[in-house]
Amino acid sequence: MACRISELVIDVADPERLAAFWCEVLGYVELGREDDGSIEIGPPAAGFGGPQPTLVLSPSTDPRRGKLPLHLDVSPTDRDQDAELERLLALGAKPVDIGQTGAETWHVLSDPEGNEFCLLRARIAPV
């Protein structure tokens, strides 16, 4: 028997702001809140335990910024990469220069708190 990733927990300064951002990026909804201010978001139909992991945005007075040991890669589902890049920038993502050559097939971005993530070219089917 094997394990499966069910949640990704991210320390953030402003869970409310990041929950709104990532809900828009991923098409997720708020699933719940904890007494410590954490907000869990996930797929609207499945929620926790579904085929996609949920995100728990946990308040922290010392969240890490920039390149994390683990970062998220996202892929467009209903449009091409250029159109998705424009959508993410309009939501508040910012381009990040980590020394790319320009030949990469992905874009390095940061969320509103500066956490890096990548937008891949490959278009995948929605779950």
Buried (B, 14 or more C-beta within 10 A) or exposed (E): EEEEEEEEEBBBBBBBBBBBBBBBBBEBEBBEEEEEBBBBBBBEEEBBEBEBBBBBBBBBEEBBEEEBEEEBEBBBEEEEBEEBBEBBBEBBBEEBEEEEEEEEEBBBBBBBBEBBBBBBBEEEEEE
